Amino acid sequence: MQTIEEKLLEHKQSLNVVQAPAELESRLRNALEHVPAKKKNMSRPMTWIASSAAALLLIIGTYQYPAFAYYGSKLLNTTDLYSLSFSEVADQGYGQTVNKSKTLDDGTVITIDGVIADENALLMYYTVGRHAGSVYNDHGSYRYGVDGLHGFMTNSDWKEGGGNPSEDETQFEGVYKFEPVSPFARTLTVTFYEWLDNGERASYPISFDFEANKAMKSMIKEDISKSVPVDEGTVHYDSITASPTSTIVKGHYDMDEKGYPRFMGNTKLYVNGTEMKPRRMQSSDDSKKDILGFELEFDVLPTDKIKTIELVLEDFPGYQKVEEPISLASPSDQSIKIGDEKVWIRSVTKTDAGYDIVIARKQFTFLETDNLSVQAGDIVVPVSSISSSRPWDLKNGNILWEQTYSFNITEKPERLLLDGFDYIKTYDKTISIPVGQ
């Protein structure tokens, strides 16, 4: 049977890339500090306790994916991963060096320099070195690309990518971001492609060993399970996962009218009081569970010393019911306030068919038109046609949108009858996310 010391020696290389999270270290230290003082001849049991703690770290570090990496990370405190070359990342002790290349028929060399993986994504750093006598920009930025990344239980599409040519334009250094890969994959294959001069496309798969113990564990992974009621339903925030590649908030909608809202609204993320830069938002429905999901991605957290995390639903589609008729007696460019929103009755004009009314509103304000009508005395006439939207430039940096509403009525209309309108409503609702200690 192997002793603990033998196991530690056997797994020394794995432990070299594993760092214990700060909170685990403090808990162990606190536990040891509360052990009653012993006589000097009790040093052997204390050595056993220390060895057991090391063995615990060994087991966790070896078998939990991804490993305890980057807690207290210098990298996350100072630099966005996307702005670094892989050599700069590797110099700080992060990521897995790959250094696998494929040489094309014309002498161009495509190299996978290294990868960084976590529960949110996999970042692949690569280099395209053009053959002698040729520069990268000879054939434009789209000559080379990537189809996807494959492996055991892994079929990941790329989500975004970018990079820059070198100063002499003989090579290109870039990074692709893929969907997360399976922690059980041992070999990954990335398929590059090239658009040839004859218009055909050639594919170049490059396979490399994937070392999961060099990937990075999420800094924060919390269930939120909180919601914000809105005018026509509820916005649920389900979870947050923060990692060295990104911060992702997942949630779902429960709307009165089945289906996605017209707009996703704006959710802001604050960490220690600082707003995180948003990267993207997208829907992520689960047809099997009939869930209308969404996913919000933010920038990498700037620090590992997280004290507070807050989500703020800044705005979201709202509905304003119009209780009273709107007077058409004095059309002008002055606004009419209804609830928290405004509309403008710009003109009421006689036409051969009846009357045209020009109504202006903000870009994302939409009048409910099912029962839109005008009234003259006891006569009520519904709208007959509505023009396309057109901009109304206020010449002060603001642009509104106006439409012409036509009514087949002989008498001049006195009132506009409107049930309500959809608009972007300010909510400013804050959700505090508990941070694990």
N, C-alpha and C positions, 0 to 999 in steps of 0.2 A: 504493500500500500504506500502510495506517495505521501510524504509529509507535506505540510503547508509550505515549508521552505522550498521543497522541490517543485511544487506547483507554481510558486511565485517565480522561480527561476525559469521554468518552462514557458511561462506566459509573460516574461519580462518585456518582450517587444510590444505586446498588446498594451501593457500597462504604461509604456512610454508615451502613448498617444491618448491616454485617458486622464482627465482631470476630474477630481471629485467636485461636485457642486458646493458652493460656499456654505449653503444651509446645512448640508450633511456634515461638513467638517465641523461647523459650530455645534451641531447636536452631539456629535461624538465627543468633542472637547468638553461640552457641558456635562455629559454623562460621566466622563472620567473625573472631572473636577468634583463631582458629588460622591465619588467613591470614598469611603472613610479612610483616613490616614492609616497606613500599615507600617509594621516594623520593617527594617531593611531586609530581613530574611524572607519577606513576601514578594521579592522582586520577580520571581519566576511566574507566579500567577498573573502579575501585571504584564509581563512579557506575553503571556498567553492571550490576554485581552487585546493587546495591541496587534498580535498576529491574527486573531480572529477578525478584528476590524479590517485588517489588510485583506484577509481572505474574502470578507464580504464585498469589499470594493472589487476584488478580482472577479468574483462571480457576476456581480452586476455589470461591470465593465465589459466582460467577455460575452455575456449572453443577452444583454438588453440592447436593442437597436433603436436608435443609434446610440453610440457610446456617450458617456458623460464628457462631452467636449465643450469647449468655449465658455464655460461659466467663468466669469471674471475676464472675459475676452478683451484683449487690447483692440482686436480688429473691429469689433462692433462699436467700441467707444469712439473710434476715430475715422473709419473709412467705410464708404459704400462699396460692397463687393464688386459692383458693376464697373467701378472706375479703376479697378486694379488689373494688372496682368497676373497670370497665375504665379509667376516667379515671385511677385511681391506678396501674394497670399501665402505661398509656401515658405517664404523667408520668415514669416511670423508663426510658422508651425501649424498651418491649417490646411485641410483638404487632403486629397489623395493624389499623388503624382502618378500620371499615367504614361506619358511620353511614348505613345504608339503612333506610328506614321504609315502613310501609304503614298508611294511615288507613282504619279500618273505617267502616261506614255510620253507626254511632252516635257517631263522633268519637274513639273509642279509637285510640291510635297505638302500633303495635308497632315497635320499633326494634332492629336488630342493631347494637350499639355497636362490637364488635370481636371478633377471634378470635386465639387463640394455638394454633399447631399444631406437632406433633412426631411422632416415630415411634410414640408410644404412644397419642396421642389428639388430638382437637381440642376446645378449650374455646371456647364461644361465649357472649359476654356480651350480654345483651339487656335491654330496658326495655319494660314495658307501661304506658303512660300512659292512665288512664281519662278519659273525656270529662267536660266541665265539669258540676259538680253531682253527680258520682258518685264513690264511693270504691272501691278495689280489692276490699275485703272484702265489698262488697254481695252478691256472687255466689259467695263462697267461693274457696278457693285453687285449685280445679280447673277454673275456667272456661276458662283458656287452657293450651295445651300444645304439644308439638312431636312430629311424626310421625317425621321423619328428615332426613338430609342427603344430597344427591345431586349428582353431577357426573361428569366424565369419569373412568372407571374407579373411581368412588366410589359406594358405596351403604351409608352408615354409619348404624347405629342409635344412638340415644342410650343411654348407660350409666347415667348418674345426673344429677341436677340439683337445684338449690335456689336460695334467695334470700330476700329480705325486702321487705315493703312499706315505703314511705317513712313518715316520722312522721305526715304528714297523710293517709296511705293513698290518695293520688291516683295513685301509680305504684308499680310493682314492679320491682326490680332483681334479675336472676337470672343464673345461669350453667348451661349444659348441657354435659355432657361426652359427646362422640361417639367412636365408633371412629375410628381414624386414616384420613385421606383420602389419595388418590393425589397424589404430588408433581407429576403432570402435569396435574392439573385446573387450569383457568384460570378457570372460573366454577362457583360452588357455589350450590345452591338449598336453602334450609331451608323446610320446610312447617310453619307454625304452624296450630293449629286452635283453635276456640272452640265451647263448648257454648252454644247459643242458648237463650233462655227457653222455646221451644216443644219443647225436647228434641232438636232436630236439631243436627248438627255441621257447621260451616262451616270450610273450609280456606283458608289464605292463604299461598301460596308467596312467598318473598322471595329474589331472586337477587342475588349480589354477586360482584365480581371477586376472585379469590383470588390473592394474591401470595406465591408459595412462598419467595421470597428473604427474606421477613419472618418465616418460620416458624423454628423453633429446632431445632438439631441435638441429638441425644442427648448427654448429658454422658459417659455410659459405655455402651458396648455390647460385651459380652464373651461369648464362648462359655465355658460352665462345663465341660460334659462330665465331670461327676463324679457319683458315685452313693453311696448309703448302703444297705447290705444290711439288711433287716428280717426278722422271723420267717418271713414267708410271701411273700417276693419281694424286690424292689429298688425304691428310689425314685431316679429319675434327675433331676438338675438340669441343664438343657440350656443356658440362656442368661439373661442379665440385661440389661435396657435401662433406663437411668435418664435421665429427661428432665425438663423444667420442669413437666410436668403430673403425673407419677407415676413410680414405679419398678416394673417388671414382671419377675418371675422366671417362666420357663417351664420345664416339665419333663414327665416321663411316668412311668407305673408299668409295672413288669414283674412281675406277681403270679403265684404258683404256680397259684392258682385264677383262671382267666381272668375278667376283669371288674374293675371298680373296687373298691378297698377299701371296707369299711363306712363308714369315716370318713377324711377327708383328713389328719388329724393336725394338728400345729402346727409350722410352720416360722417361725423368727424371723430377721430381717435386722439385722445390726449394721454400722454404718458408723463408722469411727474409734472403735469401742467403744461407740457409742450405739445403742440399739435403735430401729429405725424403726417407726412406728405402722402396723399392717396396715389395709388398706382393704377388701379382699374376696379371696375365693378361689373358683375355679370350675373345672369340668372343661372340657376342650377336645379332645375325641376327634377323630381323623382316621380316618374309616371307610375311606378309600382305602388308607391305609398301616397300618391295623389298630393304631393307636397310641392308648393311653389317656392322653391328655395332661391337664395341669393348668396353671392360671395363677394366680399369686399377685401381688396388687397391694399395694404399700406406699406410704407417704407420699413426698413429694418429698424428695430428699436435702438436708440442711441446709447443705451447703457444697460448693464446687467443689474444695477441697483434700482430695482423697480419699487417705488413706494405707492404710487397710485396709477390706476388705469381707468379711464372714463370714456364711454361712448356717448356722443351727443347727436340725437336725431335733430338736425338743424331745420330741415324743411322736408315736406312730403306732400303729395297731392291731397288737397282738401276740397270740401264742398260747401258752398255758401248758398243757403236757401234765401230767396228773395220774397219777403213777406208782403210788400206793398207794390202797386203799379209804379212805373217810372214815368214821370211827366215828360211829354214831348213838346211842351208849349214853347220853350226857349232853348232850342239846340245851340250849342256853342262848343268851343274847344276846352271848356272847363269840365273837370272831372266830377263824377257823381260817386260818392263813397257809399258802398254797400258792405256792411260788416267791416272786415279788415282790408277789403279790396276796392278797386275803383274801375268804373267804366266811363266812356266818353260818348255822348250822343252828339255827333259832329254836325249832322244836317238832316232835315226832313224835306224831301223834294218831290214836287208833283211830276208825274210821268203820264204817258198815254194810257198805261195799264192801271195806274193807281198811284202809290207813293213808294219812294225809296227812302230808307233810313240807313245812314252810315253810322256804324257803331265801332268804336275803337276800344282796345283792351291790351293788356300786356301779352307778351308772346305765348306764355303758357297758361293763359286764362281762356277757357272755352265755354261759351254760352250753351246752356241746355236748349235744344231747338225743337224737341218733340211737341211741346205745347206753346212755343213762341208765337205770340199774336199781338195785334194792336186793337185798341178800342176807340170808337168814336160814338159818343152817346151810348146807346144800348147795343150798338153793332160791334161784334167781335169777329175779326178776320185773321186766320192763321197766315204765317209766312208762306209765300209761294215759291221763292227761290232765294238762294244765298250765293254771293260771289266768292271767289277765291280770296285768300288773305293777301294783303299788300302792305308794305311798310309805310309808316307815318313817322318821318324824321322830325323830332322836336327841336333839332338844331342845338341841343344842349348836352349832347352825348347820349341821349336816350332815344330809343326807337320803339314805337308802339305798332300794333298791327290792327288794321281796320278791314271791315267787310261791309258790303252793301246788302241789306235785307229788303226784299221787294214784297209788297202787299197789294193785292187786288181789291182796293177799297176806294170808293168815290169820295167819301167825306175825309177831310183832313184828320188824321189820327191824333188823339189827345194823350193817350197813355200806351206805354209798352208793357205787355204782360209777360213776365219771365219767371219761370219756376225757380231757377237757380243757375249756378255755373261752377265748373271745376277750376281750380287754380292751385298754384304752389303756395301752400300755407306754411307759415313759420311756426314751428313747434318748440324748438330749443328744450327738448326733454333729455335729461342726463341720466345715464345708467352707470353706476359704479361697479367695477368688476373686482371681486376680492382677489388679492394677490397672495399666493401661498407663501407661508413663512417657513 
